[in-house]
Amino acid sequence: MNSRDRVLTAIARREPDRVPIYLWLTPHIIERLKQERGVETPEDGLQMDLRMVDYVACPESADFTPFTRDFPENTTVDEWGCGTFPVGFYHFTKAVCPLAHVTTVAQVADYPFPRREPVRSELAKAVQAVKARDLAAVSQYECGTFEQGHALMGMEPLLAAMCTCPDMVHALFDRISDVKARMAAAYVEAGVDVLFIGDDIGIQAGPIMAPAMWREFLLPPLKKIIDRARSVRPDIPIAYHSCGVVGFAVEGLIEAGITILQSVQPEANDPAELKRKYGDRLAFWGGVGSQSTMSHGTAQDVKAEVRHLIETVGAGGGYICSPAHFVEPESPLENLDAFLEAIEEFGYY
């Protein structure tokens, strides 16, 4: 079974020949692999079963100057007008937000939102290049309405506005989800095997917002994005990422059309319990502790956790084994070795 077949079988909640794998690597880890191990292409060197395909958008020339003039000099402004500047610690940056002070629907209407129209030929070419290698083509992670909303406004202003200016927030989320739906449809038109979307809607202590507010503000935009993707291909598998606690939202995610739950952060969830409750309707991707086991555990800790996940979440198929998030800079390379050794030792069905 090649890598693409392996991934497609797993996300269809059936047993492949072995559990497929993927590892997100921070730039520091990638550089260490190159320097210390001579691994020039980590995704190939670590034998990952899928590849992310970057979105290719037509050039745009929006003028964000009225909204960014107070940003620090070393700020990089993205296609949404959101800014980030380096803080001198690995790859981390600090955000600055162009819509931090908006309160009205009219202010939202005046903002030059991008269109993000796809360059369809280039996007399709990139997808086909992945499939030609017998790898699963997955859209690059595209954050959803909430994450884009707080990139534009800031987390605290956005959460406060959901209580004080709900009409403005609904208008903001409507504009954002229009763009995200266009991007999702373009990815599916290009032929990706999996559409990868999401929003961080939980922290380790619980939901970021009241579950009822999540359903009111964020479930309708999510359904819009998924419905647009499914208008192109009705059976497209859709993976949803969220760090933190997610149990409160799983029924709603399934209702919206999500078929793969990604991250499954073990510091905040019981992956085996999620599998028991939802394994007949969801596949799972993630589960290995990025901030715990991979970064601070021993090689034996990594092997034990991977084995447990394969025996529980991977039972009967439906599992892509992966760290829940990035393999962080402090993680020993020996823990990557242990991850791969555990897959080889315990990952075959």
N, C-alpha and C positions, 0 to 999 in steps of 0.2 A: 504494500500500500504506500503510495507516495504521500508527501506532506499535505497536498491539497485534499486528497481523498480522506486522509486522516482527520483533518480539521472538519470537513463537511460531514463526515460520519459522526464525529463527536457532537457537533452542534445540533445534529438531528436527533440527539439523545439515544444514539446507538453505540455499540462498542467498536472502535477501530482496532487496528493491530496493537497500537500502544497509545497512551495518553499523549496528545500533542502538547507542544510547549511554546512559550514566548517569554522573553525577558526584556523589560524596559531598562535601559542603561543610561545613567547620567553621563554627561560629557567627560567627567573625571574618570569614571570607570572605563569608558571607551578608550581614553588616552592611556590608562594603565595597561589595558589589554594589549594595546599596540606596542607600548614600550617594554613591558615586562614579559609578554608572551609572544610577541610578533604576530598578533591577530589583527590583520589589517581591516577585515570586514567582520565585525563581531556577530552579526546576524547569521552569516554563513559559518563562521568558526564555531559558534555555539549551537549550530544545527537547529535553528528555530523553524517552526513549521508554517509561519505566516509572515507576510510583509505588509507594512502600512504604505498606502499610496497617498501622496500629498495632493491636495486640491490645486488645480490650475485655473486661475481666474483671469478674466480680461482686465487689462489696465484700467484704472479709474483715476480721476483727478479731483477728488473732493477737497474743498478748502475747509480744514478744521481749525484754522488760525484763530477765529473768534473764541474757540473753546479751549485752546491749548496755549495761549500766549503766556500764561503764568507757570507753565511746566518748567522744571529745571533744565539747564542748558544741555545736559548730557542725556536727555530723554529721547528714546526711540518711540515714534508714534506709528501704530499699526493701521491697517486698512479700515478699522472702525473708529479711529481717532483716539484710541486708548493708549496711554503712555506707560513705559517702564524705564527705569534707570538702574544701573548696576549698584550693588551695595558692597562689593568687594569680597564676597564670600561664595566661592565656587560659582555655580551658574545662577545663583539667586538674584532676583531683582525686586524693586519696590514699584508698586503701581501708582499712577496718578490718573485721575478720572475726569473726563471732559464734561460729564453731566452731573457732577456732584451736587449741584444746587437747584436742579429742576424740580418744579412742583406742579406744573400744569400740562394738560394735553397739548396746548398750543406750543409750548416749549419743545415738547417731543416732536411735534410736526415740523418744527423749524430746523431740526438737526439733520445734517447731510448723511443719512445712513447709506452704507455701501450697498451695491446690488450683488456683487460677487457672481457675476455671470460667468459660467464655465467656458473654458476653451475646450470644447468637447473632443476634438481630435486628439489633443495632447493628453487629456485625461484618459481617454480610451486606450491610447498607446501605452501609457504607464501601467494600466491594469493588465493589459494583455502581456506586457513584458514579465510581470510577476507570474501569471498563469502559465506562460511558456516554460517556466522553470519548475513546473509542477508544485508550486507553492500557493497557498490560499491568499487571495488579494482582499485586504481589509482596508476600508477607508481610514485615512488618518483621523485620529480622534478629533471630533468637532464638538466643542462644548455647546451646551444648550442655551435655553432662554435665560435661566437664572444666572449662570456663570457669566454670560455675556452682559447681562443686566448689571451685575455688580462690578464688572470691568468698566462699564460706562459710568456708573454712579458711585461706586464704593459700596462695600458690604453694609455698613451701618446705615448710611442714608437710604439705601434701597429697602432694607428691612423695615426701617421707620416709615418710609413712604407707603409700604404695603398696608400700613394701619392708617396713616394720615391722609394719603393722596391716592386711594386705590384706583380711581379712574385714570390717573396719569400712569400708574404702573401697568395697568391693563393695556393702555395704548403703547407703552414702551415694549412690553412683551409681544404685542401683536406685530409691531414693526420688526423686532428681532426675529421672531419665528417665521415671518415671511421670507427673510433672507436664508435662514437655516433650512427651511423647507426646499427652497430653490437649490441649495447646495446638496442636500440629501438626494433629491431627485436626479441631479446631475451625476452623482456617484453611482447610483443604481443604473442609470442609462449607460454609464461607462462599463458596467459589467462586474462591479465588485462582488465578491462572494459573501461579504458581511458588511453591513452598514454599522459604523461604530459612532455612537453619540452619547450624550450624558450630561449630567449636572451633579456637582457635589451638593447633595441635599441633606447630608448628615454630618455630625461630628461624632467623636467617640462616646460622648455622654448621651447622645440622643439626636432627634431631628433638629435641623437648624431653625425650622419654623414649625408652628402647629400643623399637624397633619391636615386639618381642615383647610388651612391656608394654602398648603401645597396643592391640594385638590382644586381649590378655587383658582389660584393664580397660574400654576405650572402644568397641571394635567392637560388643560385644553390646548396650550401651545405645543406640548409634546405630541398630542394626538394629531395636530395639524401637520407637524413634520413627518410623522410616521405615515399618515394617510397620503401625503404627497409622494413619499417614497414608494408606497404600496400601489399607487396609481400607475407606476411604471412597471413594477414587478410584484405581484400580490404576495408571493411567498419569500421575499427577501428576508434572510435572517437579520435581526437587528440586536446589537449588543448595546447595553446601557451601562455606563460607568457612574458610580458614585462611591466616594470614600465615606467612611463613617458608618453609622447605624442606618440600615436601609429597610429593616423589616416592616416598618410602618407603611412603606410605599409599595411593597412588592405586588400586592393585589392590584393596585392602580396601574403599575407598570405593565403587568400582564394584560389588564383591560385595554391599555393603550396600544398594545401590540408588540411589546418587548419579548424577545425569545431567548436572550442570553443576558445573564446578570454578571457584570464585570466589576472587578476589584475584590468583592467578598472579603473585605478587610478583617482579618482574624482578631485584631485588637478591639474590634467593635461589634463583631458578629460571630455566631457559631456556624461556620460553613456547613458542618454536618447536619445541623438542624434545618438550615435553609434547604439543603438537598432533600431531607425527609419531607418537608412541608410542600416544596414546590418543584421537586425533581421530575414530576410528571408533566410539567408545563414549561419549565425553564432548563436551559443548559447553563453551566457556570464556567467562569474564566477568572482565574486569580487564586486567592486564598493563602498564599505563602506570605508570612509577615515581613514586609519590607522594612518597617521601622523597628522591628524586634528581631526576628530570627535571622534574616539575611544580613542585617547590619551589625547585630551584637551577639548573635548566637554562635555556637561552635559548628564545625562541619557536621558533627553527629546530630546536633539539634536540627540542622537543615534537613538531613536525610530522614530523621524521624518525623518531622512535620510533613515533608513531601509524601512519605509512605502513608501516613495517617490520612492525608487528603485524597490520595489515590484510592485507598481502601474505603473511604466514606463518600466523599463528593464524586469520586470517579466510578463508584460502583454502578455497573450496568451501562457505562458510557455517559455522555453529556458533560464532559469536563475537559477544559484546556488548563493545564497546570502552568502557573505563572506566579511570580511575586505580585502581591496586590497592587503595587505601584512601582515606581522606579527603584532600581538597585542603587542605593545612595552611596555617596563618595566614600564613606567610612567602612563600607562593606569589604571584608577580606575576599580576595579573588578565590581563595580556597573554598569559600561558600558557594561560588558559582560552580566549581568543580563538584562539590558535594550534591548540588541540585541536579546536575547532569548524571552523576553516578546513581542517584536515587531513581531517576527516570529509567535508566538502563536496567537497574536491578528490580524495581517494583512496578514499572509502568506498562508492562505488556499484559494483554488480556489473555 
